[in-house]
Amino acid sequence: MNSAYVTARRPADVAREVESLRNAGCGRFILRKLDGGATIDLERLGAARYAAGLQAEVELEGQSSPGDAASESDGVAEPEVVGAR
């Protein structure tokens, strides 16, 4: 699978770059961190994931798994889902 390193700053530019690279055959995208994994990086990550599609791998540089960006950025624990009785 071809990989691409995405450096665009604005989420809209990230989406355009990822879409162009996806059309060129890339299936894995690594976004350069701009904000230490905080809000702007999460917005860029969302734009990249949307543009890349479900079959692609998209991650923030230095991120070991797709869920790490959200948990590292705000320090807020994810709520537990409780089943209905």
C-alpha positions in Angstrom: 0.0 0.0 0.0 1.4 3.4 -1.0 1.8 5.9 1.9 1.6 9.7 1.7 2.7 12.4 4.2 0.1 15.2 4.3 1.3 18.7 5.4 -1.6 20.9 4.5 -2.7 23.2 7.3 -6.4 23.9 6.8 -8.9 21.0 6.9 -10.3 21.9 3.5 -6.8 21.8 2.0 -6.1 18.5 3.8 -9.2 17.0 2.2 -8.2 18.2 -1.3 -4.6 16.9 -0.9 -5.8 13.5 0.4 -8.4 13.1 -2.3 -5.8 13.9 -5.0 -3.3 11.4 -3.4 -6.1 8.8 -3.1 -6.9 9.2 -6.8 -3.2 8.7 -7.5 -3.2 5.3 -5.7 -2.3 6.1 -2.1 -4.1 4.1 0.6 -2.3 5.3 3.7 -2.1 8.9 4.9 0.0 10.3 7.7 -0.8 13.9 8.8 1.9 16.1 10.2 1.0 17.4 13.7 0.5 21.2 13.8 -1.1 21.6 17.2 0.3 18.7 19.3 -2.8 16.6 18.6 -5.2 19.3 19.8 -8.3 20.7 18.1 -6.9 21.8 14.7 -5.1 18.5 14.3 -8.4 16.6 15.1 -10.3 18.7 12.5 -7.6 18.0 9.9 -7.7 14.3 10.8 -11.5 14.2 10.4 -11.2 15.9 7.0 -8.5 13.5 5.9 -10.5 10.5 7.0 -13.6 11.7 5.2 -11.7 12.4 2.0 -9.7 9.1 2.1 -12.7 6.9 2.5 -13.4 3.8 4.6 -10.7 1.5 3.0 -7.8 3.9 3.7 -5.6 4.2 6.7 -5.3 7.7 8.1 -3.2 8.7 11.2 -1.6 11.6 12.9 2.2 11.4 13.0 3.4 9.7 16.1 0.0 8.1 16.7 0.1 4.4 17.4 -3.5 3.7 16.7 -6.5 5.6 15.2 -8.1 6.3 18.6 -5.0 7.8 20.2 -5.4 11.3 18.8 -8.7 12.0 20.6 -7.6 10.5 23.9 -4.2 12.3 24.0 -5.5 15.7 23.0 -8.1 16.7 25.6 -7.4 14.4 28.6 -11.1 13.7 28.9 -12.1 10.1 29.4 -14.6 8.6 27.0 -17.9 7.8 28.5 -18.9 4.2 29.1 -21.9 2.9 27.2 -24.4 1.3 29.5 -26.8 -1.2 28.0 -30.6 -0.7 28.4 -32.3 -3.0 30.9 
